[in-house]
Amino acid sequence: MPDWLVPILPRSDSRFRADQRALENGDVDLAGTEKTRLEEKQRAARKKREQEGTEYKPRWFEKNADGVWTYKGGYWETRLKGEWTDIPDLY
């Protein structure tokens, strides 16, 4: 990933996943460990949402009546402004 790109991406961008970074660097053992950590973190977040009765809603996409996911807009405008508020800590 080019250095100039790092500051303009949201922290939720998948290019920041530690397991992917490790795999790209050839560290397969670390990649496996990080993938497991990430999966456990995601399960814990889902469980917390369920306990709180909070429904997960994607920020940039929505499912239409046919069950097809479509982009609802806003990402590029937010990226241009650099206003990454309310971005969850995914990784």
PyMOL Python script that loads the backbone (N, CA, C, O; Angstrom):
from pymol import cmd

cmd.read_pdbstr("""\
ATOM      1  N   MET A   1       0.854  -1.165   0.000  1.00  0.00           N
ATOM      2  CA  MET A   1       0.000   0.000   0.000  1.00  0.00           C
ATOM      3  C   MET A   1       0.908   1.238   0.000  1.00  0.00           C
ATOM      4  O   MET A   1       1.828   1.333   0.812  1.00  0.00           O
ATOM      5  N   PRO A   2       0.652   2.166  -0.894  1.00  0.00           N
ATOM      6  CA  PRO A   2       1.477   3.382  -0.939  1.00  0.00           C
ATOM      7  C   PRO A   2       1.320   4.219   0.339  1.00  0.00           C
ATOM      8  O   PRO A   2       0.225   4.303   0.896  1.00  0.00           O
ATOM      9  N   ASP A   3       2.391   4.824   0.790  1.00  0.00           N
ATOM     10  CA  ASP A   3       2.374   5.620   2.013  1.00  0.00           C
ATOM     11  C   ASP A   3       1.352   6.751   1.969  1.00  0.00           C
ATOM     12  O   ASP A   3       0.750   7.078   2.992  1.00  0.00           O
ATOM     13  N   TRP A   4       1.148   7.358   0.789  1.00  0.00           N
ATOM     14  CA  TRP A   4       0.228   8.492   0.691  1.00  0.00           C
ATOM     15  C   TRP A   4      -1.221   8.072   0.931  1.00  0.00           C
ATOM     16  O   TRP A   4      -2.062   8.905   1.268  1.00  0.00           O
ATOM     17  N   LEU A   5      -1.512   6.784   0.758  1.00  0.00           N
ATOM     18  CA  LEU A   5      -2.875   6.287   0.889  1.00  0.00           C
ATOM     19  C   LEU A   5      -3.286   6.074   2.349  1.00  0.00           C
ATOM     20  O   LEU A   5      -4.459   6.203   2.698  1.00  0.00           O
ATOM     21  N   VAL A   6      -2.320   5.750   3.184  1.00  0.00           N
ATOM     22  CA  VAL A   6      -2.605   5.403   4.583  1.00  0.00           C
ATOM     23  C   VAL A   6      -3.417   6.465   5.316  1.00  0.00           C
ATOM     24  O   VAL A   6      -4.410   6.109   5.951  1.00  0.00           O
ATOM     25  N   PRO A   7      -3.056   7.749   5.268  1.00  0.00           N
ATOM     26  CA  PRO A   7      -3.803   8.729   6.069  1.00  0.00           C
ATOM     27  C   PRO A   7      -5.219   9.037   5.568  1.00  0.00           C
ATOM     28  O   PRO A   7      -6.010   9.625   6.306  1.00  0.00           O
ATOM     29  N   ILE A   8      -5.549   8.662   4.354  1.00  0.00           N
ATOM     30  CA  ILE A   8      -6.880   9.010   3.851  1.00  0.00           C
ATOM     31  C   ILE A   8      -7.879   7.852   3.897  1.00  0.00           C
ATOM     32  O   ILE A   8      -9.036   8.005   3.505  1.00  0.00           O
ATOM     33  N   LEU A   9      -7.422   6.696   4.376  1.00  0.00           N
ATOM     34  CA  LEU A   9      -8.311   5.537   4.471  1.00  0.00           C
ATOM     35  C   LEU A   9      -8.913   5.437   5.867  1.00  0.00           C
ATOM     36  O   LEU A   9      -8.276   5.822   6.847  1.00  0.00           O
ATOM     37  N   PRO A  10     -10.137   4.921   5.963  1.00  0.00           N
ATOM     38  CA  PRO A  10     -10.694   4.675   7.301  1.00  0.00           C
ATOM     39  C   PRO A  10      -9.968   3.504   7.937  1.00  0.00           C
ATOM     40  O   PRO A  10      -9.449   2.633   7.239  1.00  0.00           O
ATOM     41  N   ARG A  11      -9.932   3.485   9.263  1.00  0.00           N
ATOM     42  CA  ARG A  11      -9.223   2.389   9.939  1.00  0.00           C
ATOM     43  C   ARG A  11      -9.903   1.048   9.714  1.00  0.00           C
ATOM     44  O   ARG A  11      -9.331   0.005  10.029  1.00  0.00           O
ATOM     45  N   SER A  12     -11.111   1.062   9.173  1.00  0.00           N
ATOM     46  CA  SER A  12     -11.828  -0.183   8.889  1.00  0.00           C
ATOM     47  C   SER A  12     -11.483  -0.765   7.520  1.00  0.00           C
ATOM     48  O   SER A  12     -11.991  -1.827   7.161  1.00  0.00           O
ATOM     49  N   ASP A  13     -10.634  -0.095   6.755  1.00  0.00           N
ATOM     50  CA  ASP A  13     -10.248  -0.599   5.443  1.00  0.00           C
ATOM     51  C   ASP A  13      -9.525  -1.935   5.605  1.00  0.00           C
ATOM     52  O   ASP A  13      -8.628  -2.060   6.440  1.00  0.00           O
ATOM     53  N   SER A  14      -9.906  -2.909   4.825  1.00  0.00           N
ATOM     54  CA  SER A  14      -9.362  -4.262   4.990  1.00  0.00           C
ATOM     55  C   SER A  14      -7.858  -4.341   4.739  1.00  0.00           C
ATOM     56  O   SER A  14      -7.223  -5.323   5.122  1.00  0.00           O
ATOM     57  N   ARG A  15      -7.289  -3.341   4.114  1.00  0.00           N
ATOM     58  CA  ARG A  15      -5.837  -3.353   3.890  1.00  0.00           C
ATOM     59  C   ARG A  15      -5.055  -3.181   5.185  1.00  0.00           C
ATOM     60  O   ARG A  15      -3.839  -3.372   5.209  1.00  0.00           O
ATOM     61  N   PHE A  16      -5.751  -2.819   6.268  1.00  0.00           N
ATOM     62  CA  PHE A  16      -5.101  -2.677   7.566  1.00  0.00           C
ATOM     63  C   PHE A  16      -5.177  -3.951   8.404  1.00  0.00           C
ATOM     64  O   PHE A  16      -4.698  -3.966   9.538  1.00  0.00           O
ATOM     65  N   ARG A  17      -5.763  -5.007   7.874  1.00  0.00           N
ATOM     66  CA  ARG A  17      -5.864  -6.263   8.634  1.00  0.00           C
ATOM     67  C   ARG A  17      -4.477  -6.839   8.885  1.00  0.00           C
ATOM     68  O   ARG A  17      -3.677  -7.022   7.967  1.00  0.00           O
ATOM     69  N   ALA A  18      -4.219  -7.120  10.160  1.00  0.00           N
ATOM     70  CA  ALA A  18      -2.908  -7.647  10.545  1.00  0.00           C
ATOM     71  C   ALA A  18      -2.631  -9.010   9.916  1.00  0.00           C
ATOM     72  O   ALA A  18      -1.486  -9.318   9.586  1.00  0.00           O
ATOM     73  N   ASP A  19      -3.669  -9.829   9.746  1.00  0.00           N
ATOM     74  CA  ASP A  19      -3.444 -11.144   9.143  1.00  0.00           C
ATOM     75  C   ASP A  19      -3.026 -11.018   7.685  1.00  0.00           C
ATOM     76  O   ASP A  19      -2.175 -11.772   7.213  1.00  0.00           O
ATOM     77  N   GLN A  20      -3.617 -10.076   6.976  1.00  0.00           N
ATOM     78  CA  GLN A  20      -3.236  -9.867   5.582  1.00  0.00           C
ATOM     79  C   GLN A  20      -1.818  -9.327   5.471  1.00  0.00           C
ATOM     80  O   GLN A  20      -1.047  -9.756   4.612  1.00  0.00           O
ATOM     81  N   ARG A  21      -1.477  -8.378   6.347  1.00  0.00           N
ATOM     82  CA  ARG A  21      -0.120  -7.817   6.349  1.00  0.00           C
ATOM     83  C   ARG A  21       0.900  -8.931   6.596  1.00  0.00           C
ATOM     84  O   ARG A  21       1.911  -9.021   5.900  1.00  0.00           O
ATOM     85  N   ALA A  22       0.625  -9.780   7.594  1.00  0.00           N
ATOM     86  CA  ALA A  22       1.552 -10.866   7.919  1.00  0.00           C
ATOM     87  C   ALA A  22       1.701 -11.829   6.748  1.00  0.00           C
ATOM     88  O   ALA A  22       2.812 -12.250   6.426  1.00  0.00           O
ATOM     89  N   LEU A  23       0.594 -12.175   6.114  1.00  0.00           N
ATOM     90  CA  LEU A  23       0.650 -13.102   4.980  1.00  0.00           C
ATOM     91  C   LEU A  23       1.445 -12.498   3.822  1.00  0.00           C
ATOM     92  O   LEU A  23       2.245 -13.182   3.184  1.00  0.00           O
ATOM     93  N   GLU A  24       1.216 -11.206   3.560  1.00  0.00           N
ATOM     94  CA  GLU A  24       1.961 -10.542   2.489  1.00  0.00           C
ATOM     95  C   GLU A  24       3.455 -10.479   2.791  1.00  0.00           C
ATOM     96  O   GLU A  24       4.284 -10.444   1.881  1.00  0.00           O
ATOM     97  N   ASN A  25       3.786 -10.466   4.085  1.00  0.00           N
ATOM     98  CA  ASN A  25       5.192 -10.438   4.485  1.00  0.00           C
ATOM     99  C   ASN A  25       5.780 -11.835   4.633  1.00  0.00           C
ATOM    100  O   ASN A  25       6.934 -11.983   5.037  1.00  0.00           O
ATOM    101  N   GLY A  26       4.996 -12.860   4.308  1.00  0.00           N
ATOM    102  CA  GLY A  26       5.482 -14.224   4.325  1.00  0.00           C
ATOM    103  C   GLY A  26       5.460 -14.907   5.681  1.00  0.00           C
ATOM    104  O   GLY A  26       6.012 -15.998   5.831  1.00  0.00           O
ATOM    105  N   ASP A  27       4.827 -14.278   6.680  1.00  0.00           N
ATOM    106  CA  ASP A  27       4.762 -14.864   8.019  1.00  0.00           C
ATOM    107  C   ASP A  27       3.428 -15.593   8.186  1.00  0.00           C
ATOM    108  O   ASP A  27       2.470 -15.042   8.728  1.00  0.00           O
ATOM    109  N   VAL A  28       3.381 -16.829   7.717  1.00  0.00           N
ATOM    110  CA  VAL A  28       2.150 -17.611   7.694  1.00  0.00           C
ATOM    111  C   VAL A  28       1.653 -17.920   9.104  1.00  0.00           C
ATOM    112  O   VAL A  28       0.447 -17.890   9.350  1.00  0.00           O
ATOM    113  N   ASP A  29       2.559 -18.215  10.030  1.00  0.00           N
ATOM    114  CA  ASP A  29       2.158 -18.520  11.408  1.00  0.00           C
ATOM    115  C   ASP A  29       1.488 -17.319  12.060  1.00  0.00           C
ATOM    116  O   ASP A  29       0.437 -17.457  12.686  1.00  0.00           O
ATOM    117  N   LEU A  30       2.090 -16.144  11.918  1.00  0.00           N
ATOM    118  CA  LEU A  30       1.503 -14.930  12.480  1.00  0.00           C
ATOM    119  C   LEU A  30       0.168 -14.626  11.805  1.00  0.00           C
ATOM    120  O   LEU A  30      -0.775 -14.193  12.468  1.00  0.00           O
ATOM    121  N   ALA A  31       0.079 -14.848  10.502  1.00  0.00           N
ATOM    122  CA  ALA A  31      -1.174 -14.610   9.780  1.00  0.00           C
ATOM    123  C   ALA A  31      -2.294 -15.467  10.352  1.00  0.00           C
ATOM    124  O   ALA A  31      -3.412 -14.986  10.536  1.00  0.00           O
ATOM    125  N   GLY A  32      -2.001 -16.730  10.633  1.00  0.00           N
ATOM    126  CA  GLY A  32      -3.005 -17.624  11.212  1.00  0.00           C
ATOM    127  C   GLY A  32      -3.431 -17.178  12.600  1.00  0.00           C
ATOM    128  O   GLY A  32      -4.618 -17.195  12.928  1.00  0.00           O
ATOM    129  N   THR A  33      -2.468 -16.781  13.410  1.00  0.00           N
ATOM    130  CA  THR A  33      -2.762 -16.297  14.760  1.00  0.00           C
ATOM    131  C   THR A  33      -3.624 -15.041  14.702  1.00  0.00           C
ATOM    132  O   THR A  33      -4.599 -14.912  15.442  1.00  0.00           O
ATOM    133  N   GLU A  34      -3.257 -14.121  13.821  1.00  0.00           N
ATOM    134  CA  GLU A  34      -4.015 -12.869  13.696  1.00  0.00           C
ATOM    135  C   GLU A  34      -5.421 -13.106  13.151  1.00  0.00           C
ATOM    136  O   GLU A  34      -6.363 -12.427  13.559  1.00  0.00           O
ATOM    137  N   LYS A  35      -5.568 -14.048  12.248  1.00  0.00           N
ATOM    138  CA  LYS A  35      -6.887 -14.361  11.704  1.00  0.00           C
ATOM    139  C   LYS A  35      -7.794 -14.902  12.803  1.00  0.00           C
ATOM    140  O   LYS A  35      -8.965 -14.533  12.889  1.00  0.00           O
ATOM    141  N   THR A  36      -7.254 -15.767  13.631  1.00  0.00           N
ATOM    142  CA  THR A  36      -8.013 -16.314  14.755  1.00  0.00           C
ATOM    143  C   THR A  36      -8.407 -15.199  15.723  1.00  0.00           C
ATOM    144  O   THR A  36      -9.547 -15.152  16.186  1.00  0.00           O
ATOM    145  N   ARG A  37      -7.456 -14.294  16.031  1.00  0.00           N
ATOM    146  CA  ARG A  37      -7.741 -13.173  16.920  1.00  0.00           C
ATOM    147  C   ARG A  37      -8.865 -12.303  16.355  1.00  0.00           C
ATOM    148  O   ARG A  37      -9.775 -11.903  17.081  1.00  0.00           O
ATOM    149  N   LEU A  38      -8.793 -12.018  15.069  1.00  0.00           N
ATOM    150  CA  LEU A  38      -9.801 -11.190  14.420  1.00  0.00           C
ATOM    151  C   LEU A  38     -11.176 -11.860  14.466  1.00  0.00           C
ATOM    152  O   LEU A  38     -12.176 -11.203  14.757  1.00  0.00           O
ATOM    153  N   GLU A  39     -11.230 -13.145  14.184  1.00  0.00           N
ATOM    154  CA  GLU A  39     -12.503 -13.864  14.212  1.00  0.00           C
ATOM    155  C   GLU A  39     -13.111 -13.860  15.608  1.00  0.00           C
ATOM    156  O   GLU A  39     -14.322 -13.698  15.759  1.00  0.00           O
ATOM    157  N   GLU A  40     -12.282 -14.038  16.625  1.00  0.00           N
ATOM    158  CA  GLU A  40     -12.774 -14.012  18.005  1.00  0.00           C
ATOM    159  C   GLU A  40     -13.280 -12.622  18.379  1.00  0.00           C
ATOM    160  O   GLU A  40     -14.288 -12.487  19.073  1.00  0.00           O
ATOM    161  N   LYS A  41     -12.580 -11.599  17.919  1.00  0.00           N
ATOM    162  CA  LYS A  41     -13.011 -10.220  18.179  1.00  0.00           C
ATOM    163  C   LYS A  41     -14.356  -9.940  17.506  1.00  0.00           C
ATOM    164  O   LYS A  41     -15.222  -9.291  18.094  1.00  0.00           O
ATOM    165  N   GLN A  42     -14.531 -10.421  16.292  1.00  0.00           N
ATOM    166  CA  GLN A  42     -15.795 -10.235  15.584  1.00  0.00           C
ATOM    167  C   GLN A  42     -16.932 -10.973  16.286  1.00  0.00           C
ATOM    168  O   GLN A  42     -18.036 -10.440  16.395  1.00  0.00           O
ATOM    169  N   ARG A  43     -16.679 -12.182  16.758  1.00  0.00           N
ATOM    170  CA  ARG A  43     -17.708 -12.935  17.492  1.00  0.00           C
ATOM    171  C   ARG A  43     -18.111 -12.210  18.769  1.00  0.00           C
ATOM    172  O   ARG A  43     -19.293 -12.149  19.109  1.00  0.00           O
ATOM    173  N   ALA A  44     -17.127 -11.662  19.474  1.00  0.00           N
ATOM    174  CA  ALA A  44     -17.400 -10.940  20.719  1.00  0.00           C
ATOM    175  C   ALA A  44     -18.223  -9.684  20.435  1.00  0.00           C
ATOM    176  O   ALA A  44     -19.142  -9.365  21.190  1.00  0.00           O
ATOM    177  N   ALA A  45     -17.906  -8.972  19.361  1.00  0.00           N
ATOM    178  CA  ALA A  45     -18.654  -7.766  19.002  1.00  0.00           C
ATOM    179  C   ALA A  45     -20.097  -8.118  18.643  1.00  0.00           C
ATOM    180  O   ALA A  45     -21.027  -7.409  19.030  1.00  0.00           O
ATOM    181  N   ARG A  46     -20.283  -9.212  17.905  1.00  0.00           N
ATOM    182  CA  ARG A  46     -21.634  -9.648  17.549  1.00  0.00           C
ATOM    183  C   ARG A  46     -22.423 -10.024  18.798  1.00  0.00           C
ATOM    184  O   ARG A  46     -23.592  -9.663  18.930  1.00  0.00           O
ATOM    185  N   LYS A  47     -21.787 -10.746  19.710  1.00  0.00           N
ATOM    186  CA  LYS A  47     -22.450 -11.151  20.944  1.00  0.00           C
ATOM    187  C   LYS A  47     -22.856  -9.926  21.765  1.00  0.00           C
ATOM    188  O   LYS A  47     -23.951  -9.886  22.327  1.00  0.00           O
ATOM    189  N   LYS A  48     -21.983  -8.939  21.832  1.00  0.00           N
ATOM    190  CA  LYS A  48     -22.296  -7.711  22.563  1.00  0.00           C
ATOM    191  C   LYS A  48     -23.492  -6.991  21.940  1.00  0.00           C
ATOM    192  O   LYS A  48     -24.381  -6.526  22.654  1.00  0.00           O
ATOM    193  N   ARG A  49     -23.513  -6.898  20.597  1.00  0.00           N
ATOM    194  CA  ARG A  49     -24.649  -6.261  19.914  1.00  0.00           C
ATOM    195  C   ARG A  49     -25.940  -7.009  20.222  1.00  0.00           C
ATOM    196  O   ARG A  49     -26.974  -6.391  20.475  1.00  0.00           O
ATOM    197  N   GLU A  50     -25.880  -8.341  20.202  1.00  0.00           N
ATOM    198  CA  GLU A  50     -27.066  -9.148  20.485  1.00  0.00           C
ATOM    199  C   GLU A  50     -27.555  -8.917  21.907  1.00  0.00           C
ATOM    200  O   GLU A  50     -28.759  -8.801  22.138  1.00  0.00           O
ATOM    201  N   GLN A  51     -26.631  -8.849  22.863  1.00  0.00           N
ATOM    202  CA  GLN A  51     -26.997  -8.619  24.256  1.00  0.00           C
ATOM    203  C   GLN A  51     -27.615  -7.230  24.453  1.00  0.00           C
ATOM    204  O   GLN A  51     -28.513  -7.053  25.277  1.00  0.00           O
ATOM    205  N   GLU A  52     -27.130  -6.258  23.697  1.00  0.00           N
ATOM    206  CA  GLU A  52     -27.639  -4.894  23.802  1.00  0.00           C
ATOM    207  C   GLU A  52     -28.870  -4.667  22.926  1.00  0.00           C
ATOM    208  O   GLU A  52     -29.514  -3.622  23.013  1.00  0.00           O
ATOM    209  N   GLY A  53     -29.190  -5.641  22.089  1.00  0.00           N
ATOM    210  CA  GLY A  53     -30.328  -5.493  21.182  1.00  0.00           C
ATOM    211  C   GLY A  53     -30.061  -4.517  20.052  1.00  0.00           C
ATOM    212  O   GLY A  53     -30.987  -3.912  19.512  1.00  0.00           O
ATOM    213  N   THR A  54     -28.792  -4.364  19.697  1.00  0.00           N
ATOM    214  CA  THR A  54     -28.398  -3.446  18.634  1.00  0.00           C
ATOM    215  C   THR A  54     -28.272  -4.195  17.320  1.00  0.00           C
ATOM    216  O   THR A  54     -27.583  -5.211  17.237  1.00  0.00           O
ATOM    217  N   GLU A  55     -28.937  -3.690  16.301  1.00  0.00           N
ATOM    218  CA  GLU A  55     -28.867  -4.315  14.981  1.00  0.00           C
ATOM    219  C   GLU A  55     -27.693  -3.742  14.203  1.00  0.00           C
ATOM    220  O   GLU A  55     -27.502  -2.526  14.164  1.00  0.00           O
ATOM    221  N   TYR A  56     -26.905  -4.616  13.584  1.00  0.00           N
ATOM    222  CA  TYR A  56     -25.793  -4.164  12.750  1.00  0.00           C
ATOM    223  C   TYR A  56     -26.337  -3.664  11.420  1.00  0.00           C
ATOM    224  O   TYR A  56     -27.145  -4.329  10.772  1.00  0.00           O
ATOM    225  N   LYS A  57     -25.879  -2.477  11.025  1.00  0.00           N
ATOM    226  CA  LYS A  57     -26.260  -1.933   9.721  1.00  0.00           C
ATOM    227  C   LYS A  57     -24.999  -1.446   9.015  1.00  0.00           C
ATOM    228  O   LYS A  57     -24.284  -0.591   9.536  1.00  0.00           O
ATOM    229  N   PRO A  58     -24.730  -1.983   7.843  1.00  0.00           N
ATOM    230  CA  PRO A  58     -23.569  -1.515   7.090  1.00  0.00           C
ATOM    231  C   PRO A  58     -23.686  -0.017   6.801  1.00  0.00           C
ATOM    232  O   PRO A  58     -24.776   0.502   6.561  1.00  0.00           O
ATOM    233  N   ARG A  59     -22.555   0.652   6.828  1.00  0.00           N
ATOM    234  CA  ARG A  59     -22.554   2.102   6.639  1.00  0.00           C
ATOM    235  C   ARG A  59     -22.697   2.519   5.187  1.00  0.00           C
ATOM    236  O   ARG A  59     -23.351   3.519   4.891  1.00  0.00           O
ATOM    237  N   TRP A  60     -22.106   1.778   4.292  1.00  0.00           N
ATOM    238  CA  TRP A  60     -22.051   2.217   2.891  1.00  0.00           C
ATOM    239  C   TRP A  60     -22.941   1.412   1.946  1.00  0.00           C
ATOM    240  O   TRP A  60     -23.050   1.750   0.767  1.00  0.00           O
ATOM    241  N   PHE A  61     -23.572   0.364   2.439  1.00  0.00           N
ATOM    242  CA  PHE A  61     -24.386  -0.496   1.577  1.00  0.00           C
ATOM    243  C   PHE A  61     -25.737  -0.772   2.217  1.00  0.00           C
ATOM    244  O   PHE A  61     -25.899  -0.688   3.435  1.00  0.00           O
ATOM    245  N   GLU A  62     -26.708  -1.104   1.362  1.00  0.00           N
ATOM    246  CA  GLU A  62     -28.019  -1.494   1.855  1.00  0.00           C
ATOM    247  C   GLU A  62     -28.554  -2.616   0.975  1.00  0.00           C
ATOM    248  O   GLU A  62     -28.212  -2.723  -0.203  1.00  0.00           O
ATOM    249  N   LYS A  63     -29.397  -3.445   1.573  1.00  0.00           N
ATOM    250  CA  LYS A  63     -29.981  -4.561   0.839  1.00  0.00           C
ATOM    251  C   LYS A  63     -31.331  -4.127   0.297  1.00  0.00           C
ATOM    252  O   LYS A  63     -32.175  -3.638   1.048  1.00  0.00           O
ATOM    253  N   ASN A  64     -31.543  -4.305  -1.013  1.00  0.00           N
ATOM    254  CA  ASN A  64     -32.815  -3.914  -1.598  1.00  0.00           C
ATOM    255  C   ASN A  64     -33.851  -5.032  -1.429  1.00  0.00           C
ATOM    256  O   ASN A  64     -33.552  -6.075  -0.849  1.00  0.00           O
ATOM    257  N   ALA A  65     -35.044  -4.815  -1.927  1.00  0.00           N
ATOM    258  CA  ALA A  65     -36.143  -5.767  -1.759  1.00  0.00           C
ATOM    259  C   ALA A  65     -35.831  -7.132  -2.367  1.00  0.00           C
ATOM    260  O   ALA A  65     -36.395  -8.140  -1.941  1.00  0.00           O
ATOM    261  N   ASP A  66     -34.941  -7.176  -3.356  1.00  0.00           N
ATOM    262  CA  ASP A  66     -34.564  -8.439  -4.001  1.00  0.00           C
ATOM    263  C   ASP A  66     -33.424  -9.155  -3.265  1.00  0.00           C
ATOM    264  O   ASP A  66     -32.981 -10.225  -3.683  1.00  0.00           O
ATOM    265  N   GLY A  67     -32.958  -8.554  -2.169  1.00  0.00           N
ATOM    266  CA  GLY A  67     -31.871  -9.155  -1.410  1.00  0.00           C
ATOM    267  C   GLY A  67     -30.496  -8.861  -1.970  1.00  0.00           C
ATOM    268  O   GLY A  67     -29.517  -9.501  -1.589  1.00  0.00           O
ATOM    269  N   VAL A  68     -30.416  -7.897  -2.873  1.00  0.00           N
ATOM    270  CA  VAL A  68     -29.147  -7.535  -3.500  1.00  0.00           C
ATOM    271  C   VAL A  68     -28.557  -6.329  -2.765  1.00  0.00           C
ATOM    272  O   VAL A  68     -29.253  -5.346  -2.512  1.00  0.00           O
ATOM    273  N   TRP A  69     -27.276  -6.415  -2.429  1.00  0.00           N
ATOM    274  CA  TRP A  69     -26.606  -5.317  -1.759  1.00  0.00           C
ATOM    275  C   TRP A  69     -26.205  -4.266  -2.780  1.00  0.00           C
ATOM    276  O   TRP A  69     -25.636  -4.587  -3.824  1.00  0.00           O
ATOM    277  N   THR A  70     -26.503  -3.013  -2.474  1.00  0.00           N
ATOM    278  CA  THR A  70     -26.138  -1.911  -3.364  1.00  0.00           C
ATOM    279  C   THR A  70     -25.461  -0.805  -2.552  1.00  0.00           C
ATOM    280  O   THR A  70     -25.749  -0.614  -1.371  1.00  0.00           O
ATOM    281  N   TYR A  71     -24.581  -0.104  -3.199  1.00  0.00           N
ATOM    282  CA  TYR A  71     -23.874   1.009  -2.579  1.00  0.00           C
ATOM    283  C   TYR A  71     -24.858   2.154  -2.395  1.00  0.00           C
ATOM    284  O   TYR A  71     -25.538   2.542  -3.345  1.00  0.00           O
ATOM    285  N   LYS A  72     -24.943   2.694  -1.196  1.00  0.00           N
ATOM    286  CA  LYS A  72     -25.904   3.767  -0.944  1.00  0.00           C
ATOM    287  C   LYS A  72     -25.278   5.152  -0.952  1.00  0.00           C
ATOM    288  O   LYS A  72     -25.966   6.151  -0.743  1.00  0.00           O
ATOM    289  N   GLY A  73     -23.974   5.211  -1.193  1.00  0.00           N
ATOM    290  CA  GLY A  73     -23.326   6.512  -1.320  1.00  0.00           C
ATOM    291  C   GLY A  73     -22.696   6.979  -0.021  1.00  0.00           C
ATOM    292  O   GLY A  73     -22.962   6.442   1.054  1.00  0.00           O
ATOM    293  N   GLY A  74     -21.853   7.993  -0.151  1.00  0.00           N
ATOM    294  CA  GLY A  74     -21.262   8.645   0.993  1.00  0.00           C
ATOM    295  C   GLY A  74     -19.799   8.351   1.247  1.00  0.00           C
ATOM    296  O   GLY A  74     -19.099   9.177   1.831  1.00  0.00           O
ATOM    297  N   TYR A  75     -19.319   7.185   0.820  1.00  0.00           N
ATOM    298  CA  TYR A  75     -17.931   6.821   1.122  1.00  0.00           C
ATOM    299  C   TYR A  75     -16.944   7.815   0.513  1.00  0.00           C
ATOM    300  O   TYR A  75     -16.084   8.349   1.213  1.00  0.00           O
ATOM    301  N   TRP A  76     -17.069   8.056  -0.772  1.00  0.00           N
ATOM    302  CA  TRP A  76     -16.087   8.902  -1.458  1.00  0.00           C
ATOM    303  C   TRP A  76     -16.133  10.338  -0.954  1.00  0.00           C
ATOM    304  O   TRP A  76     -15.100  11.002  -0.873  1.00  0.00           O
ATOM    305  N   GLU A  77     -17.314  10.817  -0.618  1.00  0.00           N
ATOM    306  CA  GLU A  77     -17.450  12.162  -0.082  1.00  0.00           C
ATOM    307  C   GLU A  77     -16.777  12.250   1.298  1.00  0.00           C
ATOM    308  O   GLU A  77     -16.089  13.223   1.608  1.00  0.00           O
ATOM    309  N   THR A  78     -16.992  11.223   2.106  1.00  0.00           N
ATOM    310  CA  THR A  78     -16.387  11.179   3.435  1.00  0.00           C
ATOM    311  C   THR A  78     -14.874  11.066   3.320  1.00  0.00           C
ATOM    312  O   THR A  78     -14.143  11.717   4.067  1.00  0.00           O
ATOM    313  N   ARG A  79     -14.409  10.258   2.405  1.00  0.00           N
ATOM    314  CA  ARG A  79     -12.961  10.099   2.209  1.00  0.00           C
ATOM    315  C   ARG A  79     -12.326  11.407   1.757  1.00  0.00           C
ATOM    316  O   ARG A  79     -11.241  11.765   2.216  1.00  0.00           O
ATOM    317  N   LEU A  80     -12.993  12.113   0.868  1.00  0.00           N
ATOM    318  CA  LEU A  80     -12.474  13.383   0.379  1.00  0.00           C
ATOM    319  C   LEU A  80     -12.328  14.391   1.523  1.00  0.00           C
ATOM    320  O   LEU A  80     -11.356  15.145   1.580  1.00  0.00           O
ATOM    321  N   LYS A  81     -13.298  14.392   2.422  1.00  0.00           N
ATOM    322  CA  LYS A  81     -13.268  15.309   3.569  1.00  0.00           C
ATOM    323  C   LYS A  81     -12.372  14.797   4.695  1.00  0.00           C
ATOM    324  O   LYS A  81     -11.932  15.574   5.542  1.00  0.00           O
ATOM    325  N   GLY A  82     -12.104  13.503   4.705  1.00  0.00           N
ATOM    326  CA  GLY A  82     -11.310  12.911   5.765  1.00  0.00           C
ATOM    327  C   GLY A  82     -12.041  12.855   7.092  1.00  0.00           C
ATOM    328  O   GLY A  82     -11.417  12.895   8.153  1.00  0.00           O
ATOM    329  N   GLU A  83     -13.353  12.764   7.037  1.00  0.00           N
ATOM    330  CA  GLU A  83     -14.183  12.764   8.240  1.00  0.00           C
ATOM    331  C   GLU A  83     -14.578  11.339   8.608  1.00  0.00           C
ATOM    332  O   GLU A  83     -15.708  10.919   8.358  1.00  0.00           O
ATOM    333  N   TRP A  84     -13.667  10.611   9.189  1.00  0.00           N
ATOM    334  CA  TRP A  84     -13.910   9.218   9.542  1.00  0.00           C
ATOM    335  C   TRP A  84     -14.387   9.127  10.988  1.00  0.00           C
ATOM    336  O   TRP A  84     -13.649   8.671  11.861  1.00  0.00           O
ATOM    337  N   THR A  85     -15.607   9.555  11.235  1.00  0.00           N
ATOM    338  CA  THR A  85     -16.176   9.474  12.572  1.00  0.00           C
ATOM    339  C   THR A  85     -17.011   8.208  12.700  1.00  0.00           C
ATOM    340  O   THR A  85     -17.545   7.704  11.713  1.00  0.00           O
ATOM    341  N   ASP A  86     -17.119   7.711  13.895  1.00  0.00           N
ATOM    342  CA  ASP A  86     -17.933   6.523  14.182  1.00  0.00           C
ATOM    343  C   ASP A  86     -17.493   5.285  13.408  1.00  0.00           C
ATOM    344  O   ASP A  86     -18.317   4.432  13.079  1.00  0.00           O
ATOM    345  N   ILE A  87     -16.217   5.186  13.121  1.00  0.00           N
ATOM    346  CA  ILE A  87     -15.698   3.996  12.441  1.00  0.00           C
ATOM    347  C   ILE A  87     -15.339   2.978  13.530  1.00  0.00           C
ATOM    348  O   ILE A  87     -14.539   3.280  14.415  1.00  0.00           O
ATOM    349  N   PRO A  88     -15.916   1.793  13.472  1.00  0.00           N
ATOM    350  CA  PRO A  88     -15.627   0.806  14.515  1.00  0.00           C
ATOM    351  C   PRO A  88     -14.189   0.288  14.456  1.00  0.00           C
ATOM    352  O   PRO A  88     -13.536   0.326  13.413  1.00  0.00           O
ATOM    353  N   ASP A  89     -13.723  -0.189  15.593  1.00  0.00           N
ATOM    354  CA  ASP A  89     -12.384  -0.782  15.682  1.00  0.00           C
ATOM    355  C   ASP A  89     -12.525  -2.258  15.281  1.00  0.00           C
ATOM    356  O   ASP A  89     -12.776  -3.120  16.123  1.00  0.00           O
ATOM    357  N   LEU A  90     -12.363  -2.523  14.008  1.00  0.00           N
ATOM    358  CA  LEU A  90     -12.579  -3.873  13.488  1.00  0.00           C
ATOM    359  C   LEU A  90     -11.375  -4.781  13.652  1.00  0.00           C
ATOM    360  O   LEU A  90     -11.531  -5.991  13.818  1.00  0.00           O
ATOM    361  N   TYR A  91     -10.205  -4.231  13.608  1.00  0.00           N
ATOM    362  CA  TYR A  91      -9.027  -5.079  13.549  1.00  0.00           C
ATOM    363  C   TYR A  91      -8.184  -4.957  14.784  1.00  0.00           C
ATOM    364  O   TYR A  91      -7.147  -5.612  14.892  1.00  0.00           O
TER     365      TYR A  91
END
""", "prot")
cmd.dss("prot")
cmd.show_as("cartoon", "prot")
cmd.util.cbc("prot")
cmd.orient("prot")
